[in-house]
Amino acid sequence: MNVLIPTDFSENSWNAIKYAVSLLKEVRVTFHLLHVNNTSTTEMGPEIQGSGTLLATPDKIKVTAQLQELKNNIITQYSSNKHTYKTSIEYTSFIKGVRNQIVENEIGLIIMGTKGASGIKKFTLGSNAGDVITKVKCPVLVIPENAQYEEPKHIAFPTDFNLLYKERILKTLKSVTQLHNSFLHVVHVGNKTVSLTDTQEKNKSFLTYSLEAVQHKFHSCNSLDLEESIQNFVERKQINMIAMVAKNLNFFQRILFRPTVKKMSYQTKIPFLVLHE
């Protein structure tokens, strides 16, 4: 399994790394540590005549050393014969750098840190995390700044049953659920007084069939005050992770990106697994 972890050498990115190696401690993984420097390639130094390589600039030497130090720290603190680490530097935009790595290294999952949501500190559309989860077609596990690693024994999966989820989405969801034998809570987001449409009923039935291999239960959540409902559900069921489908923008953006004066602790403490088709 190839996992990409973007890093800017901050505490937030270190927190994401700690979470990643703990979550996947029993899985054979190659972690790709990526630093993106959005600098024009003309600033990287002239090409050595005939060599096809670039001269090492002070910046590149510094970042290379930082990546090596980071790699050494991980190996020292989280020694595992199942984990290997590779480092990369991309001199391009953040999104392009991430996309390059996905193609080159057959990345199956991105794990990255963020500074929080809903105006608390900038987990917004336009931020690196916001851009990756909305623009990159790869599963992303976002680790908020205040998240402490706990085995994800309870995973919430909000849905309105309006979408028929494709195999790739359900395969990723089941794989993560089975990592630690987690219990999956499928949370219907909608008005409890309104019956499901025929389409919603069919999609719910398909979901029930598709999730036979994992422990799961269906719940309802009032969409009139979605953030508060999710917060209450997280506390009541001791949720350790929230999984969502990026395509369902209706409540996906409400849960993660909607500006609000309320400070929902789930947005700064609970990891979000964002699934793509």
C-alpha positions in Angstrom: 0.0 0.0 0.0 1.3 3.4 -0.9 0.3 6.3 1.3 1.2 10.0 0.6 1.8 12.4 3.5 2.4 16.0 2.5 4.5 17.9 5.0 5.5 21.5 5.7 7.4 20.4 8.8 4.8 22.0 11.1 3.3 20.5 14.2 0.1 19.9 12.3 1.8 17.7 9.7 3.8 15.9 12.4 0.5 15.1 14.1 -0.8 13.7 10.8 2.3 11.5 10.5 1.9 10.2 14.1 -1.7 9.3 13.4 -0.9 7.7 10.0 1.8 5.3 11.4 -0.4 4.4 14.4 -3.5 3.8 12.3 -1.6 1.6 9.8 0.8 -0.1 12.2 -0.2 -3.6 11.2 -0.3 -2.9 7.5 2.6 -3.2 5.1 2.9 0.4 3.8 5.3 2.6 1.9 4.9 6.2 3.2 5.8 8.9 0.7 6.7 12.1 2.6 6.2 15.0 0.2 7.2 18.6 0.6 5.9 21.0 -2.1 7.8 24.2 -2.8 5.7 26.4 -5.0 8.7 28.1 -6.6 9.4 28.6 -10.2 11.8 26.0 -11.6 14.0 28.9 -12.9 14.8 29.6 -9.2 16.2 26.1 -8.7 19.4 26.8 -10.5 20.7 26.3 -14.0 20.9 22.9 -15.5 24.3 21.2 -15.6 25.3 21.1 -19.2 24.5 17.7 -20.7 23.6 16.1 -17.3 19.9 16.5 -17.3 20.0 17.3 -13.5 19.7 20.5 -11.5 22.3 22.1 -9.4 21.6 21.8 -5.7 20.5 25.2 -4.4 20.7 26.1 -0.7 16.9 25.7 -0.4 16.9 22.3 -1.9 19.7 21.2 0.3 17.9 22.5 3.4 14.6 20.8 2.5 16.3 17.5 1.6 18.0 17.6 5.0 14.7 18.4 6.8 13.0 15.4 5.0 15.8 13.1 6.0 15.6 14.3 9.6 11.9 13.8 9.6 12.2 10.3 8.2 14.8 9.4 10.8 12.6 10.8 13.6 9.7 8.6 12.5 11.8 5.5 12.3 13.3 6.2 15.7 9.9 6.8 17.4 7.7 4.4 15.4 10.0 1.5 14.4 8.1 -1.0 12.3 9.4 -3.7 9.9 6.1 -3.2 8.0 6.8 0.4 7.1 9.2 2.0 4.7 9.6 5.7 3.9 10.5 7.6 0.8 10.9 11.4 0.5 10.1 13.7 -2.4 10.2 17.4 -3.2 7.9 18.9 -5.8 8.6 22.4 -7.2 5.1 23.3 -8.5 1.7 24.1 -7.1 0.5 22.1 -4.2 -2.3 20.4 -6.1 -0.1 19.5 -9.1 2.6 18.2 -6.8 0.1 15.9 -5.0 -1.3 14.7 -8.4 2.2 14.0 -9.7 2.9 11.8 -6.7 -0.4 9.9 -7.0 0.4 8.9 -10.6 4.2 8.2 -10.1 3.8 6.2 -6.9 0.3 4.6 -7.3 -0.9 6.3 -4.2 -4.0 4.7 -2.6 -4.5 7.1 0.3 -3.5 10.6 1.3 -3.1 11.5 4.9 -2.6 15.2 5.8 -3.0 17.6 8.7 -5.0 20.8 8.9 -5.6 23.7 11.2 -9.3 23.2 11.9 -12.6 24.2 10.4 -15.5 26.6 10.3 -13.5 29.8 10.8 -11.7 28.3 13.9 -8.4 28.4 12.1 -8.7 27.9 8.3 -9.9 24.6 7.1 -11.6 26.3 4.2 -12.1 25.9 0.5 -8.8 27.3 -0.9 -6.6 25.9 1.8 -4.3 23.1 1.0 -6.5 20.5 2.8 -9.6 22.0 1.3 -8.2 21.9 -2.2 -6.9 18.3 -2.0 -10.2 16.9 -0.7 -12.3 18.7 -3.4 -9.9 18.6 -6.4 -7.9 15.4 -6.1 -9.6 12.1 -6.9 -8.0 10.0 -4.2 -9.2 9.0 -0.7 -8.0 11.6 1.8 -7.8 11.2 5.6 -7.7 14.7 7.1 -6.2 14.9 10.6 -7.3 18.1 12.5 -4.9 19.9 14.7 -6.3 18.7 18.0 -6.8 15.0 16.9 -5.2 12.5 19.2 -4.8 9.0 17.9 -7.4 6.5 19.2 -8.2 3.3 17.5 -11.2 4.1 15.3 -13.6 1.7 17.0 -16.6 3.8 15.9 -16.8 5.4 12.4 -19.7 7.7 11.4 -20.8 7.7 7.7 -23.3 10.5 7.0 -25.5 10.1 3.9 -28.8 11.3 2.6 -29.3 8.1 0.4 -29.6 10.3 -2.7 -26.5 8.7 -4.3 -25.8 5.1 -5.3 -22.3 4.7 -4.1 -19.8 3.1 -6.5 -17.6 0.1 -5.7 -14.5 2.2 -5.2 -16.1 4.3 -2.5 -17.5 1.3 -0.6 -14.3 -0.7 -1.0 -12.2 2.0 0.7 -14.9 2.5 3.4 -14.9 -1.2 4.2 -11.1 -1.5 4.1 -10.7 1.3 6.7 -13.5 -0.1 8.8 -11.9 -3.6 8.8 -8.4 -2.2 9.8 -9.4 -2.2 13.4 -12.7 -4.1 13.3 -14.6 -0.8 13.6 -18.3 -0.4 14.0 -19.8 1.7 11.1 -22.6 4.0 12.0 -24.5 5.0 8.8 -26.2 8.3 9.6 -29.1 9.3 7.5 -29.1 13.1 7.2 -32.6 14.4 6.6 -36.0 15.4 8.0 -37.2 12.6 10.2 -40.8 13.4 9.4 -40.4 12.9 5.7 -40.4 9.4 4.2 -37.6 8.2 2.0 -38.2 8.4 -1.8 -38.1 5.2 -3.9 -34.6 6.1 -5.0 -33.4 6.6 -1.5 -35.0 3.3 -0.4 -33.2 1.5 -3.2 -29.9 3.2 -2.3 -30.3 2.3 1.3 -31.0 -1.3 0.5 -27.9 -1.5 -1.8 -25.8 0.0 1.1 -27.2 -2.6 3.5 -26.3 -5.3 1.1 -22.8 -3.9 0.4 -21.9 -3.5 4.0 -22.8 -7.1 5.0 -19.1 -7.8 5.7 -18.7 -5.1 8.4 -20.5 -4.4 11.6 -22.9 -1.5 11.0 -26.1 0.1 12.0 -28.4 2.8 10.5 -29.3 6.0 12.4 -31.1 9.3 11.7 -29.8 12.8 12.1 -31.8 16.0 11.8 -30.5 18.1 8.9 -32.1 21.4 10.1 -29.1 22.0 12.3 -26.7 19.6 10.8 -23.5 20.6 12.5 -25.1 20.4 15.9 -26.7 17.1 15.1 -23.4 15.6 14.0 -21.7 17.0 17.1 -24.3 15.4 19.4 -24.0 12.1 17.5 -20.2 12.1 17.8 -20.4 12.6 21.5 -23.2 10.1 22.1 -21.6 7.3 20.1 -18.0 8.1 20.9 -17.2 8.5 17.2 -13.4 8.3 16.4 -13.6 9.1 12.6 -16.1 10.5 10.2 -16.3 9.2 6.6 -17.9 11.2 3.8 -18.3 11.1 0.1 -16.9 14.2 -1.6 -19.5 14.0 -4.5 -22.4 14.7 -2.1 -21.6 18.4 -1.8 -25.0 19.2 -0.3 -24.0 18.4 3.3 -20.3 17.6 2.7 -19.7 21.4 2.5 -22.0 22.1 5.4 -20.2 19.6 7.7 -16.7 20.8 6.8 -16.7 24.2 5.1 -19.8 26.1 6.3 -18.8 29.3 8.2 -20.4 29.4 11.6 -19.9 31.2 14.9 -20.4 27.9 16.7 -17.2 26.0 17.5 -18.0 22.3 16.8 -15.3 20.3 18.5 -15.7 17.4 16.0 -14.2 19.7 13.4 -10.9 20.1 15.2 -10.7 16.7 16.9 -12.2 14.0 14.7 -10.3 12.8 11.6 -12.3 13.0 8.3 -12.0 10.3 5.7 -13.1 11.8 2.3 -14.0 9.2 -0.3 -14.0 9.7 -4.1 -15.4 7.7 -6.9 
